Amino acid sequence: MAITKIPSIALSAEVAANLSGLKVTSISYASGSGAANSGGDTITLTGANFDANLEIYINSELVSNINVANSTSVSFTSPDVPIGVYVIYVVNPDGKTAIVAPGLNAIEGYTFQGTVSGYTSGGFVVDTIDKFPFSSDANATDVGDLSVPRYGLAGQTSNDNGYTSGGVGPGFATVNTIDKFPFSSDANASDVGDLTQARRNVAGQSSSSSGYTSGGGIPAEEYNTIDKFPFSSDANASDVGDLTVARKQITGQSSDVSGYASGNGTVIDKFPFASDGNATDVGDLTVSGTYLAGQSSTTHGYTSGGSSIPTRGNVIDKFSFASDGNATDVGDLTEAKLGPAGQSSTVSGYTSGGSTPSDSNVIDKFPFASDANASDVGDLTQARQQPTGQQV
């Protein structure tokens, strides 16, 4: 059947569907108000009279992974298309067709790795947000302030904003603050919500739609909580699962489908983004370390630096996202230090700041394409330990 893409028209899904006897009353996305234009997201249509053998077409192409749950619900995987709005055709075997227009809203997809800049936020005890370029090796510039100075905080990244959560604030008080600052302009952060617990030395992870804060604690107690907060609105976090071991002074990594928490021991924990649930122990680091930095390529997670006072490490560990397993030692930082921040571009991992034991302002860079030592490529505006990182 030849189906031709037509422009989006101002016709409701229900009215269009009723023209053919089928009924499509709503379209929903796995997160937010659209699907990534790169494809791979789950889209669900709700309606009536769906045949088990129906076909769905977008942009003249039959979509993949059609799953007819019942006569009122069908889901499928979004195709790879340019950004835009596309009519959806639902076709039963008898030829009856439902037209959903406006249909698929294909929006810019989310990638954790940045292409433009890395950010280093907070630290002992400052509120500074520094920014440095990925396109060239250069020093950072001060582009804004957090809502309150703090260290031992987690960092998260959406398409449009950087986030920090938790940490130690003025008077050495443990805080539950979630801060947000824009990538589109240099500006201060604003307080947009709270974690479920005030805690320090936490790990941060990021999916396409949510930020996560895992582990951490207070001076006398360690927590295993995994908190989640939305990127689409300013709101408090909710408790969505537990790490396998309660621990603080850890770091985080993010794949397309999972969050990872590693350190304070050798444990590498993994938890799913698609559903709320507990983490599983999927491997071990090469060394038992605390106060690590975390980085993520599209295929691997990395930890760098860290270890326990007074010993400091320079090891860069790498573990696979494709399969569960132990990490391997793939290189060294230029300094042995604990408490640096981690940033990730599409081609390189970065660490910034930390304690050597003197506070450091060094920005290190190491390649994702090969296993190699890091090189010193710039300086932060202030030497500091226990900041956190973001990227765009």
VOFI-466858 format. One record per residue (C-alpha): residue number from 1; x, y, z. Coordinates in nm, 3 decimals. Layout:
BEGIN
num = NUM px = X py = Y pz = Z
...
% end
This chain:
BEGIN
num = 1 px = 0.000 py = 0.000 pz = 0.000
num = 2 px = 0.150 py = 0.333 pz = -0.103
num = 3 px = 0.111 py = 0.584 pz = 0.179
num = 4 px = 0.236 py = 0.936 pz = 0.118
num = 5 px = 0.342 py = 1.180 pz = 0.386
num = 6 px = 0.112 py = 1.480 pz = 0.395
num = 7 px = 0.146 py = 1.808 pz = 0.583
num = 8 px = 0.012 py = 1.830 pz = 0.936
num = 9 px = -0.345 py = 1.962 pz = 0.934
num = 10 px = -0.568 py = 2.100 pz = 1.205
num = 11 px = -0.776 py = 1.785 pz = 1.237
num = 12 px = -0.826 py = 1.616 pz = 1.573
num = 13 px = -0.719 py = 1.254 pz = 1.609
num = 14 px = -1.069 py = 1.146 pz = 1.711
num = 15 px = -1.248 py = 1.316 pz = 1.420
num = 16 px = -0.997 py = 1.186 pz = 1.166
num = 17 px = -1.019 py = 0.833 pz = 1.300
num = 18 px = -1.397 py = 0.822 pz = 1.296
num = 19 px = -1.397 py = 0.880 pz = 0.920
num = 20 px = -1.287 py = 0.517 pz = 0.869
num = 21 px = -1.461 py = 0.342 pz = 1.158
num = 22 px = -1.147 py = 0.310 pz = 1.364
num = 23 px = -1.112 py = 0.530 pz = 1.671
num = 24 px = -0.783 py = 0.683 pz = 1.783
num = 25 px = -0.846 py = 0.910 pz = 2.078
num = 26 px = -0.499 py = 0.987 pz = 2.208
num = 27 px = -0.127 py = 0.960 pz = 2.144
num = 28 px = 0.126 py = 0.937 pz = 2.426
num = 29 px = 0.505 py = 0.932 pz = 2.444
num = 30 px = 0.746 py = 0.754 pz = 2.675
num = 31 px = 0.847 py = 1.095 pz = 2.810
num = 32 px = 0.747 py = 1.454 pz = 2.745
num = 33 px = 0.548 py = 1.576 pz = 2.448
num = 34 px = 0.737 py = 1.411 pz = 2.164
num = 35 px = 0.968 py = 1.138 pz = 2.043
num = 36 px = 1.336 py = 1.175 pz = 1.957
num = 37 px = 1.380 py = 1.245 pz = 1.587
num = 38 px = 1.664 py = 0.989 pz = 1.591
num = 39 px = 1.404 py = 0.717 pz = 1.651
num = 40 px = 1.379 py = 0.437 pz = 1.903
num = 41 px = 1.118 py = 0.583 pz = 2.139
num = 42 px = 0.795 py = 0.404 pz = 2.229
num = 43 px = 0.470 py = 0.568 pz = 2.118
num = 44 px = 0.129 py = 0.448 pz = 2.237
num = 45 px = -0.204 py = 0.506 pz = 2.061
num = 46 px = -0.531 py = 0.463 pz = 2.248
num = 47 px = -0.864 py = 0.412 pz = 2.076
num = 48 px = -1.097 py = 0.132 pz = 1.963
num = 49 px = -1.130 py = -0.147 pz = 1.706
num = 50 px = -0.757 py = -0.211 pz = 1.665
num = 51 px = -0.697 py = -0.537 pz = 1.478
num = 52 px = -0.418 py = -0.765 pz = 1.602
num = 53 px = -0.260 py = -0.752 pz = 1.254
num = 54 px = -0.289 py = -0.380 pz = 1.186
num = 55 px = -0.011 py = -0.176 pz = 1.026
num = 56 px = 0.110 py = 0.175 pz = 1.112
num = 57 px = 0.274 py = 0.411 pz = 0.863
num = 58 px = 0.469 py = 0.733 pz = 0.918
num = 59 px = 0.640 py = 0.926 pz = 0.640
num = 60 px = 0.543 py = 0.657 pz = 0.386
num = 61 px = 0.722 py = 0.387 pz = 0.588
num = 62 px = 0.588 py = 0.095 pz = 0.789
num = 63 px = 0.697 py = 0.144 pz = 1.151
num = 64 px = 0.868 py = -0.129 pz = 1.353
num = 65 px = 0.788 py = -0.319 pz = 1.671
num = 66 px = 0.410 py = -0.280 pz = 1.650
num = 67 px = 0.254 py = -0.427 pz = 1.963
num = 68 px = -0.126 py = -0.448 pz = 1.975
num = 69 px = -0.196 py = -0.490 pz = 2.344
num = 70 px = -0.572 py = -0.517 pz = 2.284
num = 71 px = -0.843 py = -0.359 pz = 2.070
num = 72 px = -0.797 py = -0.023 pz = 2.246
num = 73 px = -0.420 py = 0.012 pz = 2.275
num = 74 px = -0.127 py = -0.024 pz = 2.037
num = 75 px = 0.237 py = 0.080 pz = 2.073
num = 76 px = 0.523 py = 0.104 pz = 1.824
num = 77 px = 0.880 py = 0.231 pz = 1.791
num = 78 px = 0.926 py = 0.578 pz = 1.647
num = 79 px = 1.126 py = 0.602 pz = 1.321
num = 80 px = 1.434 py = 0.809 pz = 1.242
num = 81 px = 1.295 py = 1.124 pz = 1.074
num = 82 px = 1.383 py = 1.494 pz = 1.055
num = 83 px = 1.245 py = 1.718 pz = 1.329
num = 84 px = 0.879 py = 1.796 pz = 1.254
num = 85 px = 0.519 py = 1.676 pz = 1.286
num = 86 px = 0.406 py = 1.372 pz = 1.085
num = 87 px = 0.063 py = 1.224 pz = 1.012
num = 88 px = 0.017 py = 0.870 pz = 1.146
num = 89 px = -0.184 py = 0.616 pz = 0.944
num = 90 px = -0.333 py = 0.318 pz = 1.128
num = 91 px = -0.447 py = 0.052 pz = 0.877
num = 92 px = -0.653 py = -0.256 pz = 0.964
num = 93 px = -0.629 py = -0.567 pz = 0.739
num = 94 px = -0.969 py = -0.486 pz = 0.583
num = 95 px = -0.822 py = -0.159 pz = 0.454
num = 96 px = -1.000 py = 0.071 pz = 0.695
num = 97 px = -0.765 py = 0.352 pz = 0.790
num = 98 px = -0.744 py = 0.594 pz = 1.081
num = 99 px = -0.559 py = 0.918 pz = 1.019
num = 100 px = -0.398 py = 1.079 pz = 1.325
num = 101 px = -0.318 py = 1.444 pz = 1.255
num = 102 px = -0.136 py = 1.613 pz = 1.411
num = 103 px = 0.048 py = 1.286 pz = 1.473
num = 104 px = 0.409 py = 1.210 pz = 1.555
num = 105 px = 0.589 py = 1.506 pz = 1.710
num = 106 px = 0.956 py = 1.438 pz = 1.628
num = 107 px = 1.179 py = 1.654 pz = 1.848
num = 108 px = 1.552 py = 1.684 pz = 1.899
num = 109 px = 1.679 py = 1.369 pz = 2.069
num = 110 px = 1.866 py = 1.363 pz = 2.398
num = 111 px = 2.236 py = 1.278 pz = 2.420
num = 112 px = 2.412 py = 1.279 pz = 2.756
num = 113 px = 2.746 py = 1.369 pz = 2.600
num = 114 px = 2.806 py = 1.733 pz = 2.515
num = 115 px = 2.939 py = 1.890 pz = 2.196
num = 116 px = 2.996 py = 2.250 pz = 2.306
num = 117 px = 3.098 py = 2.302 pz = 2.670
num = 118 px = 3.173 py = 2.141 pz = 3.003
num = 119 px = 3.064 py = 2.295 pz = 3.333
num = 120 px = 3.213 py = 2.269 pz = 3.682
num = 121 px = 2.973 py = 2.372 pz = 3.959
num = 122 px = 3.027 py = 2.438 pz = 4.326
num = 123 px = 3.312 py = 2.295 pz = 4.531
num = 124 px = 3.469 py = 2.358 pz = 4.870
num = 125 px = 3.318 py = 2.607 pz = 4.951
num = 126 px = 3.216 py = 2.813 pz = 4.648
num = 127 px = 2.904 py = 2.880 pz = 4.443
num = 128 px = 3.087 py = 2.933 pz = 4.112
num = 129 px = 2.967 py = 2.780 pz = 3.784
num = 130 px = 3.263 py = 2.755 pz = 3.546
num = 131 px = 3.238 py = 2.679 pz = 3.173
num = 132 px = 3.512 py = 2.554 pz = 2.939
num = 133 px = 3.500 py = 2.468 pz = 2.566
num = 134 px = 3.511 py = 2.119 pz = 2.416
num = 135 px = 3.620 py = 2.240 pz = 2.072
num = 136 px = 3.960 py = 2.367 pz = 2.195
num = 137 px = 4.186 py = 2.327 pz = 2.497
num = 138 px = 4.138 py = 2.641 pz = 2.708
num = 139 px = 4.079 py = 2.779 pz = 3.055
num = 140 px = 3.734 py = 2.802 pz = 3.206
num = 141 px = 3.532 py = 3.120 pz = 3.256
num = 142 px = 3.300 py = 3.205 pz = 3.545
num = 143 px = 2.945 py = 3.216 pz = 3.401
num = 144 px = 2.719 py = 3.214 pz = 3.708
num = 145 px = 2.655 py = 3.110 pz = 4.067
num = 146 px = 2.462 py = 2.836 pz = 4.241
num = 147 px = 2.178 py = 2.940 pz = 4.471
num = 148 px = 2.398 py = 2.850 pz = 4.768
num = 149 px = 2.770 py = 2.760 pz = 4.793
num = 150 px = 2.822 py = 2.388 pz = 4.843
num = 151 px = 3.043 py = 2.087 pz = 4.781
num = 152 px = 2.993 py = 1.710 pz = 4.769
num = 153 px = 2.697 py = 1.764 pz = 4.532
num = 154 px = 2.572 py = 1.566 pz = 4.231
num = 155 px = 2.540 py = 1.694 pz = 3.873
num = 156 px = 2.274 py = 1.620 pz = 3.608
num = 157 px = 2.229 py = 1.727 pz = 3.247
num = 158 px = 1.921 py = 1.782 pz = 3.028
num = 159 px = 1.919 py = 1.914 pz = 2.672
num = 160 px = 1.864 py = 2.269 pz = 2.795
num = 161 px = 1.983 py = 2.293 pz = 3.155
num = 162 px = 2.242 py = 2.185 pz = 3.406
num = 163 px = 2.136 py = 2.067 pz = 3.752
num = 164 px = 2.303 py = 2.017 pz = 4.089
num = 165 px = 2.154 py = 1.834 pz = 4.386
num = 166 px = 2.240 py = 1.781 pz = 4.751
num = 167 px = 2.578 py = 1.859 pz = 4.904
num = 168 px = 2.725 py = 2.048 pz = 5.197
num = 169 px = 2.632 py = 2.414 pz = 5.229
num = 170 px = 2.721 py = 2.706 pz = 5.457
num = 171 px = 2.796 py = 2.606 pz = 5.817
num = 172 px = 2.870 py = 2.254 pz = 5.690
num = 173 px = 2.497 py = 2.184 pz = 5.680
num = 174 px = 2.383 py = 1.899 pz = 5.454
num = 175 px = 2.125 py = 2.025 pz = 5.202
num = 176 px = 1.853 py = 1.876 pz = 4.978
num = 177 px = 1.846 py = 2.159 pz = 4.722
num = 178 px = 1.802 py = 2.095 pz = 4.348
num = 179 px = 1.947 py = 2.385 pz = 4.146
num = 180 px = 1.895 py = 2.451 pz = 3.773
num = 181 px = 2.090 py = 2.680 pz = 3.537
num = 182 px = 2.046 py = 2.740 pz = 3.162
num = 183 px = 2.287 py = 2.634 pz = 2.888
num = 184 px = 2.153 py = 2.890 pz = 2.640
num = 185 px = 2.291 py = 3.185 pz = 2.835
num = 186 px = 2.542 py = 3.250 pz = 3.112
num = 187 px = 2.331 py = 3.295 pz = 3.425
num = 188 px = 2.291 py = 3.205 pz = 3.790
num = 189 px = 2.116 py = 2.889 pz = 3.903
num = 190 px = 1.776 py = 2.887 pz = 4.069
num = 191 px = 1.642 py = 2.654 pz = 4.339
num = 192 px = 1.374 py = 2.441 pz = 4.167
num = 193 px = 1.304 py = 2.158 pz = 4.411
num = 194 px = 1.421 py = 1.930 pz = 4.689
num = 195 px = 1.556 py = 1.578 pz = 4.722
num = 196 px = 1.365 py = 1.338 pz = 4.948
num = 197 px = 1.657 py = 1.354 pz = 5.193
num = 198 px = 1.926 py = 1.608 pz = 5.269
num = 199 px = 2.250 py = 1.430 pz = 5.182
num = 200 px = 2.609 py = 1.487 pz = 5.073
num = 201 px = 2.869 py = 1.307 pz = 4.860
num = 202 px = 2.602 py = 1.184 pz = 4.621
num = 203 px = 2.617 py = 1.052 pz = 4.262
num = 204 px = 2.427 py = 1.203 pz = 3.968
num = 205 px = 2.278 py = 1.036 pz = 3.660
num = 206 px = 2.066 py = 1.166 pz = 3.371
num = 207 px = 1.809 py = 1.014 pz = 3.136
num = 208 px = 1.636 py = 1.198 pz = 2.852
num = 209 px = 1.356 py = 1.310 pz = 3.083
num = 210 px = 1.481 py = 1.295 pz = 3.442
num = 211 px = 1.770 py = 1.363 pz = 3.675
num = 212 px = 1.872 py = 1.107 pz = 3.936
num = 213 px = 2.059 py = 1.142 pz = 4.265
num = 214 px = 2.181 py = 0.822 pz = 4.426
num = 215 px = 2.346 py = 0.726 pz = 4.751
num = 216 px = 2.513 py = 0.983 pz = 4.973
num = 217 px = 2.452 py = 1.045 pz = 5.339
num = 218 px = 2.519 py = 1.259 pz = 5.641
num = 219 px = 2.829 py = 1.242 pz = 5.862
num = 220 px = 2.687 py = 0.963 pz = 6.079
num = 221 px = 2.485 py = 0.769 pz = 5.821
num = 222 px = 2.497 py = 0.644 pz = 5.461
num = 223 px = 2.192 py = 0.609 pz = 5.233
num = 224 px = 2.100 py = 0.380 pz = 4.943
num = 225 px = 1.818 py = 0.600 pz = 4.807
num = 226 px = 1.776 py = 0.663 pz = 4.433
num = 227 px = 1.585 py = 0.989 pz = 4.383
num = 228 px = 1.434 py = 1.103 pz = 4.050
num = 229 px = 1.316 py = 1.451 pz = 3.948
num = 230 px = 1.166 py = 1.568 pz = 3.616
num = 231 px = 1.338 py = 1.787 pz = 3.358
num = 232 px = 1.007 py = 1.902 pz = 3.208
num = 233 px = 0.896 py = 2.095 pz = 3.518
num = 234 px = 1.043 py = 2.233 pz = 3.839
num = 235 px = 0.947 py = 1.986 pz = 4.112
num = 236 px = 1.069 py = 1.787 pz = 4.410
num = 237 px = 1.231 py = 1.448 pz = 4.367
num = 238 px = 1.065 py = 1.115 pz = 4.444
num = 239 px = 1.226 py = 0.799 pz = 4.585
num = 240 px = 1.223 py = 0.540 pz = 4.304
num = 241 px = 1.459 py = 0.267 pz = 4.422
num = 242 px = 1.765 py = 0.162 pz = 4.622
num = 243 px = 2.130 py = 0.095 pz = 4.553
num = 244 px = 2.258 py = -0.250 pz = 4.649
num = 245 px = 2.467 py = -0.098 pz = 4.928
num = 246 px = 2.413 py = 0.222 pz = 5.124
num = 247 px = 2.716 py = 0.440 pz = 5.058
num = 248 px = 2.838 py = 0.796 pz = 5.003
num = 249 px = 3.143 py = 0.951 pz = 4.832
num = 250 px = 3.045 py = 0.781 pz = 4.505
num = 251 px = 3.011 py = 0.890 pz = 4.143
num = 252 px = 2.764 py = 0.833 pz = 3.859
num = 253 px = 2.754 py = 0.739 pz = 3.491
num = 254 px = 2.469 py = 0.736 pz = 3.238
num = 255 px = 2.400 py = 0.519 pz = 2.933
num = 256 px = 2.096 py = 0.558 pz = 2.708
num = 257 px = 1.894 py = 0.316 pz = 2.919
num = 258 px = 2.057 py = 0.291 pz = 3.262
num = 259 px = 2.212 py = 0.485 pz = 3.545
num = 260 px = 2.527 py = 0.364 pz = 3.722
num = 261 px = 2.668 py = 0.437 pz = 4.068
num = 262 px = 3.026 py = 0.336 pz = 4.143
num = 263 px = 3.280 py = 0.371 pz = 4.420
num = 264 px = 3.313 py = 0.362 pz = 4.800
num = 265 px = 3.432 py = 0.006 pz = 4.756
num = 266 px = 3.461 py = -0.150 pz = 4.415
num = 267 px = 3.089 py = -0.202 pz = 4.345
num = 268 px = 2.938 py = -0.086 pz = 4.015
num = 269 px = 2.558 py = -0.061 pz = 4.052
num = 270 px = 2.314 py = -0.030 pz = 3.759
num = 271 px = 1.946 py = 0.076 pz = 3.764
num = 272 px = 1.695 py = 0.117 pz = 3.477
num = 273 px = 1.565 py = 0.447 pz = 3.340
num = 274 px = 1.255 py = 0.291 pz = 3.176
num = 275 px = 1.099 py = 0.190 pz = 3.507
num = 276 px = 1.144 py = 0.275 pz = 3.873
num = 277 px = 1.336 py = -0.001 pz = 4.050
num = 278 px = 1.631 py = -0.106 pz = 4.260
num = 279 px = 1.987 py = -0.128 pz = 4.134
num = 280 px = 2.180 py = -0.448 pz = 4.070
num = 281 px = 2.551 py = -0.511 pz = 4.127
num = 282 px = 2.699 py = -0.560 pz = 3.778
num = 283 px = 3.074 py = -0.546 pz = 3.830
num = 284 px = 3.375 py = -0.409 pz = 4.019
num = 285 px = 3.623 py = -0.127 pz = 3.975
num = 286 px = 3.994 py = -0.213 pz = 3.967
num = 287 px = 4.055 py = -0.026 pz = 4.292
num = 288 px = 3.843 py = 0.053 pz = 4.595
num = 289 px = 3.796 py = 0.428 pz = 4.581
num = 290 px = 3.595 py = 0.719 pz = 4.715
num = 291 px = 3.554 py = 1.078 pz = 4.593
num = 292 px = 3.577 py = 0.967 pz = 4.227
num = 293 px = 3.483 py = 1.157 pz = 3.912
num = 294 px = 3.247 py = 0.991 pz = 3.664
num = 295 px = 3.235 py = 1.017 pz = 3.283
num = 296 px = 3.027 py = 0.845 pz = 3.013
num = 297 px = 3.084 py = 0.777 pz = 2.646
num = 298 px = 2.803 py = 0.625 pz = 2.439
num = 299 px = 2.945 py = 0.277 pz = 2.505
num = 300 px = 3.135 py = 0.290 pz = 2.835
num = 301 px = 3.135 py = 0.434 pz = 3.183
num = 302 px = 3.452 py = 0.575 pz = 3.338
num = 303 px = 3.576 py = 0.662 pz = 3.688
num = 304 px = 3.885 py = 0.873 pz = 3.748
num = 305 px = 4.092 py = 0.983 pz = 4.043
num = 306 px = 3.955 py = 0.947 pz = 4.394
num = 307 px = 4.059 py = 0.705 pz = 4.668
num = 308 px = 4.067 py = 0.752 pz = 5.045
num = 309 px = 4.233 py = 1.024 pz = 5.249
num = 310 px = 4.534 py = 1.053 pz = 5.273
num = 311 px = 4.594 py = 0.830 pz = 4.968
num = 312 px = 4.496 py = 0.978 pz = 4.633
num = 313 px = 4.465 py = 0.799 pz = 4.302
num = 314 px = 4.513 py = 0.887 pz = 3.936
num = 315 px = 4.360 py = 0.572 pz = 3.783
num = 316 px = 4.112 py = 0.596 pz = 3.491
num = 317 px = 3.883 py = 0.290 pz = 3.495
num = 318 px = 3.651 py = 0.188 pz = 3.209
num = 319 px = 3.354 py = -0.052 pz = 3.206
num = 320 px = 3.111 py = -0.156 pz = 2.933
num = 321 px = 2.748 py = -0.047 pz = 2.902
num = 322 px = 2.670 py = -0.329 pz = 2.656
num = 323 px = 2.741 py = -0.608 pz = 2.904
num = 324 px = 2.776 py = -0.638 pz = 3.279
num = 325 px = 3.135 py = -0.685 pz = 3.391
num = 326 px = 3.434 py = -0.553 pz = 3.578
num = 327 px = 3.621 py = -0.235 pz = 3.490
num = 328 px = 3.972 py = -0.222 pz = 3.343
num = 329 px = 4.249 py = 0.032 pz = 3.415
num = 330 px = 4.298 py = 0.226 pz = 3.089
num = 331 px = 4.510 py = 0.525 pz = 3.184
num = 332 px = 4.615 py = 0.785 pz = 3.440
num = 333 px = 4.525 py = 1.145 pz = 3.521
num = 334 px = 4.801 py = 1.406 pz = 3.525
num = 335 px = 4.754 py = 1.438 pz = 3.903
num = 336 px = 4.664 py = 1.194 pz = 4.176
num = 337 px = 4.364 py = 1.361 pz = 4.338
num = 338 px = 4.034 py = 1.305 pz = 4.507
num = 339 px = 3.708 py = 1.490 pz = 4.467
num = 340 px = 3.731 py = 1.612 pz = 4.106
num = 341 px = 3.426 py = 1.677 pz = 3.887
num = 342 px = 3.360 py = 1.475 pz = 3.571
num = 343 px = 3.239 py = 1.594 pz = 3.229
num = 344 px = 3.180 py = 1.409 pz = 2.902
num = 345 px = 3.197 py = 1.525 pz = 2.542
num = 346 px = 3.121 py = 1.298 pz = 2.248
num = 347 px = 3.492 py = 1.218 pz = 2.211
num = 348 px = 3.660 py = 1.281 pz = 2.548
num = 349 px = 3.625 py = 1.254 pz = 2.922
num = 350 px = 3.727 py = 1.542 pz = 3.149
num = 351 px = 3.808 py = 1.583 pz = 3.517
num = 352 px = 3.830 py = 1.926 pz = 3.681
num = 353 px = 3.938 py = 2.044 pz = 4.021
num = 354 px = 3.998 py = 1.809 pz = 4.314
num = 355 px = 4.248 py = 1.780 pz = 4.601
num = 356 px = 4.612 py = 1.678 pz = 4.550
num = 357 px = 4.600 py = 1.740 pz = 4.866
num = 358 px = 4.617 py = 2.110 pz = 4.782
num = 359 px = 4.306 py = 2.220 pz = 4.597
num = 360 px = 4.357 py = 2.190 pz = 4.221
num = 361 px = 4.226 py = 2.398 pz = 3.930
num = 362 px = 4.349 py = 2.156 pz = 3.659
num = 363 px = 4.122 py = 2.044 pz = 3.374
num = 364 px = 4.234 py = 1.702 pz = 3.246
num = 365 px = 4.116 py = 1.541 pz = 2.920
num = 366 px = 4.141 py = 1.178 pz = 2.805
num = 367 px = 4.015 py = 1.016 pz = 2.482
num = 368 px = 3.721 py = 0.779 pz = 2.453
num = 369 px = 3.839 py = 0.628 pz = 2.123
num = 370 px = 4.156 py = 0.476 pz = 2.274
num = 371 px = 4.290 py = 0.380 pz = 2.614
num = 372 px = 4.540 py = 0.652 pz = 2.708
num = 373 px = 4.657 py = 0.886 pz = 2.980
num = 374 px = 4.497 py = 1.225 pz = 3.035
num = 375 px = 4.655 py = 1.557 pz = 2.939
num = 376 px = 4.628 py = 1.893 pz = 3.117
num = 377 px = 4.424 py = 2.119 pz = 2.885
num = 378 px = 4.327 py = 2.417 pz = 3.100
num = 379 px = 4.245 py = 2.564 pz = 3.440
num = 380 px = 3.931 py = 2.643 pz = 3.635
num = 381 px = 3.881 py = 2.999 pz = 3.761
num = 382 px = 3.923 py = 2.872 pz = 4.118
num = 383 px = 4.109 py = 2.576 pz = 4.267
num = 384 px = 3.855 py = 2.361 pz = 4.451
num = 385 px = 3.765 py = 2.010 pz = 4.555
num = 386 px = 3.437 py = 1.815 pz = 4.544
num = 387 px = 3.260 py = 2.016 pz = 4.271
num = 388 px = 3.035 py = 1.845 pz = 4.017
num = 389 px = 3.006 py = 1.848 pz = 3.639
num = 390 px = 2.760 py = 1.897 pz = 3.353
num = 391 px = 2.790 py = 1.933 pz = 2.975
num = 392 px = 2.601 py = 2.055 pz = 2.670
% end
